[in-house]
Amino acid sequence: ETGVTQSPTHLIKTRGQQVTLRCSSQSGHNTVSWYQQALGQGPQFIFQYYREEENGRGNFPPRFSGLQFPNYSSELNVNALELDDSALYLCASSLTGNEQFFGPGTRLTVL
Amino acid sequence: GEDVEQSLFLSVREGDSSVINCTYTDSSSTYLYWYKQEPGAGLQLLTYIFSNMDMKQDQRLTVLLNKKDKHLSLRIADTQTGDSAIYFCAEGSYGNKLVFGAGTILRVKS
């Protein structure tokens, strides 16, 4: 059974650019959640997708958007990057809802 | 509102027990979780407890929940150097977002 995978591993962008991060959920999992983890902090919930529909959103501006595909993989898009967007972005998948399994994350650096 | 607090740092000797504590505020939380994060890695789900339980044991891990005081603890028996990591407490309701604490750094001295 393949776990949650994310790509790319690392990414460097400049302010104002746009970025797309990708996540493949664990086999059979229909729910994907995205979290932002700034250095030295716990993960903060960005949003969740269930069967291709957004199913809850945290306190993040609209320039953070997402998609979920029919195979339940997901993308996180961030427009107009700011320095404070530098963080580890984590994707988590789940089936039953009470167990969320995390991928290794994508380290985004904004210069 | 939702808030989860943890102590920042714990240092123990190899073979001793570690106890990591956490307090949370949302009384409607259905599940309380413990995750482990090693340097440069994602989060590993260690265990979780349903809010109507007082205790859960899983091999070296024991979770205690005091719902009245909104206090959660994780006890690691016979702590090993491989247990050195950051431990996150999180609260959540079924199928919804997780709210994490800032993490407790566990350092195990050999």
HADDOCK unambig.tbl for C-alpha pairs under 7 A between the chains (distance, minus, plus):
assign (segid A and resid 41 and name CA) (segid B and resid 102 and name CA) 4.77 0.50 0.50
assign (segid A and resid 41 and name CA) (segid B and resid 103 and name CA) 6.99 0.50 0.50
assign (segid A and resid 42 and name CA) (segid B and resid 100 and name CA) 5.55 0.50 0.50
assign (segid A and resid 42 and name CA) (segid B and resid 101 and name CA) 5.58 0.50 0.50
assign (segid A and resid 42 and name CA) (segid B and resid 102 and name CA) 4.31 0.50 0.50
assign (segid A and resid 42 and name CA) (segid B and resid 103 and name CA) 6.10 0.50 0.50
assign (segid A and resid 43 and name CA) (segid B and resid 100 and name CA) 6.14 0.50 0.50
assign (segid A and resid 45 and name CA) (segid B and resid 97 and name CA) 6.32 0.50 0.50
assign (segid A and resid 45 and name CA) (segid B and resid 98 and name CA) 6.85 0.50 0.50
assign (segid A and resid 97 and name CA) (segid B and resid 94 and name CA) 5.42 0.50 0.50
assign (segid A and resid 97 and name CA) (segid B and resid 95 and name CA) 3.73 0.50 0.50
assign (segid A and resid 98 and name CA) (segid B and resid 94 and name CA) 5.28 0.50 0.50
assign (segid A and resid 98 and name CA) (segid B and resid 95 and name CA) 5.85 0.50 0.50
assign (segid A and resid 101 and name CA) (segid B and resid 45 and name CA) 6.63 0.50 0.50
assign (segid A and resid 102 and name CA) (segid B and resid 42 and name CA) 6.18 0.50 0.50
assign (segid A and resid 102 and name CA) (segid B and resid 43 and name CA) 5.62 0.50 0.50
assign (segid A and resid 102 and name CA) (segid B and resid 44 and name CA) 6.75 0.50 0.50
assign (segid A and resid 103 and name CA) (segid B and resid 42 and name CA) 5.67 0.50 0.50
assign (segid A and resid 104 and name CA) (segid B and resid 41 and name CA) 5.25 0.50 0.50
assign (segid A and resid 104 and name CA) (segid B and resid 42 and name CA) 3.98 0.50 0.50
assign (segid A and resid 105 and name CA) (segid B and resid 42 and name CA) 5.69 0.50 0.50
